[in-house]
Amino acid sequence: MTLSRRTQADRSAATRAALIAAGRTLFAQHGFAGVGTEAIVREASVSRGALYHQFGDKTELFAAVLDEVEHEIAQELVAAAGTSGDGDFVELMLETFTAWLDACQTPHVQRIVLIDGPSVLGWARWRAICQHHVLGLVEGMLSEGVAAGALTPLPVKPLAHVLLAMADEAALYVDAAPSPAAAQADMVAVVRPLIEALARE
């Protein structure tokens, strides 16, 4: 690759990153419907043509923002899983579940992932983006649990889908509660015996 092509690629990547950062800030503050393309390009300090060149339209920019946020959440879940020192399967799953609920309490995750995501992109695409980052993580944890003899040997993929559905609904419940902290404590208390039931003595 020549220097000029590499420089052009670098500029394109920088423009894309600036648009994602601008979209993330504005979508979190005002919601998808409350943000116009003019505000996005002004925040990113790029032209409207750059927005359309990089993403095609505002919806595709939103999809890229959602993908970035979900990637960061997955990294947070991996970090949380690494804190359950003794490797106990139940505690590992609960640490990860609690980290998910904690992440969903941040305003940008609430707005971008839980509120606007399904309505802007449609449920199928929203789900596909979210699962791209988290489903494999959950499947891996379950597979390791089965291999270690800590988890009842159930089919991993459908079990991962069930647990993700539970986690999503739990996040929506906590977010809508008058006291999110109390609701989260209640939800963890409900989920613990369910996870314990999956563990092998």
N, C-alpha and C positions, 0 to 999 in steps of 0.2 A: 504494500500500500504506500502510495506517495505521501509526502508531507502535507500537500494541499488537501488530499482526500481525508487524511487523518484529522487535520484541522477542521474540515467541514463536518466530519462525524462528531468531533468534540463539541462543536458549536450546536449541532443538532441535539446532542444529548443534554447540553446545558439548557437549551430552550425547552426541551421536554421536561426536565427537572424543575425549571422555574414555573412552568404551567401547572405541573402537578402540585407543587408547593402552594401556589396561589389558589388553585382550586380547592385544595384541602382546607386552607384557612377560611376561605369564603363560604364553602359548603357547610363547614362546621358552624360558622357564625350565623348564617342566614338561611340555611337549607338550600337544596337544589333549586327549587322554584323561585327563591328570592335572589338568585344571582344571575346577572346577565353576562353575556360574553364580553361586553365592553369593560365591565368591572374586572373580569378575569385577566384580560390582556393588559389592563392598566396596572393591576397588582403585580403581574409577572414582568412588566416592562418589555413586552414584545408586541408585535403587530397582530391584528386579527387574522391575517393570512397565515401567520406562524401557528396559531391555534388550529386552524382548519387543516394545515399541512400535517401537523403532528397527530391530530386526533380525529379530524373529520367534523366533529360537532361537540357540543357541551356534554352530551350523554356519554360519549366515548372517553372524554376527560374524566368524568365522574367514575366510570368503570376503572380507569387507571388509578384514581385516588383510592377507591375501595380496595383494589388489589394491594396497594402499598400499605394501607392500614391493616388489612388482614395479615399480610406478611409480618408486620411488626407485632401483632397480637400473637401469632404463632411463635415468634422468637421469645416473647414474654412467657408463654406457656412452657416452652422448652426450659427456660431458666427456672421457672417455678418447679418443674418436675425434678430438676437437679438439686433442689434444696431438701428433698425428703430423704435425708441422710441414710437411714437404715434400709432403704429399698423396699419397705413394706408396701405391698400393692395398694391396699386401701388408702393409706396416707398419700401415696403417690398420686392416685386418681383424685383425691379430695383437694390436694394442693393445687393440682392443675385446674380443677373445677372452680376453686375459689379465685385463682388468678384470672380465669375467664370472667367471672362476675365482677371482679375488681376492674378489669379492663373496660367492661361495659358500663361502668359508672363514670368514665371520663366523657365529657360532653361531645367531643368529636366522634368517638365511637358510637355513642347513642344516636347522634344525628346521621352520620354517614352509613354506619353498618346496620343499625336496627330500625331506624325510621325511614330514611330515604332509599336505602339500598333496594329493598324489595319493590317499592313503588316506582322507582325510576327505571330500574333495569328489568323488572319482571321477576317473579319468584324463581324461575328456572335458572336464569343467568346469575342472579344474585347468589343463589345456592351453589352454583358451580364455582364461582370465584371464591366464596368462603371455604368450600370443601377442598379446593385445590391446595390450600395452605394447612388446614387443620385436620382433615379426614385422615391423611397419611400419618400424621403425628399420633392420633388416637389409635389407629390400627396398629401402629408400631408398638405402642405401650401395651395394648391388649395381647399382641403376639408374644411380646416378651414375658407377659404375665403367664400365658399358657405354657410357654417353653420352660419357665422356671417352676411350674407346678403351683403357682400362686393363684391362678384363675381357673375356674371351671372351664374345661375345653369346649367352648361353644364356637359356632362359626363367627369369625372375627369381623368380617365386613358388615353383616347385618347388625351385629352388636354395636359396632362403631357408629352406624347410622342412628340407632336408637339412642345412644348416649349423646350424640350431637343434637338430636332433636330435643332431648331433655334439657341440655345446656342452653339451647337457644330460647326455649320457653321459660326457663328459669331466669334468664337475663331480662326478658320482657316483663316478667312478673316483678322482679326487683326494681326495675326502672320505673314501673308504674305505681309502685307502692308509696304511701305517704311518708313512710320511714324506710328508705332503702337499706340502711344498716340493719334494722330489725328484720326486714324481709329477707335479707341475705343470710342472716344467722338462722332464720327459720328454714330457709331453703337448704342450707348445708346440713341442718339436722335431719331433714327429710331424705336427702340424697345419701347420707352416710349409711343407713341400714340397707339401702338398695345396692350400694357398692359392696358392702360387707356380704350380702347374699351371693354376690358373684365370686367372692374369694373362697379359696379352698382352705380348710382348716389345716 
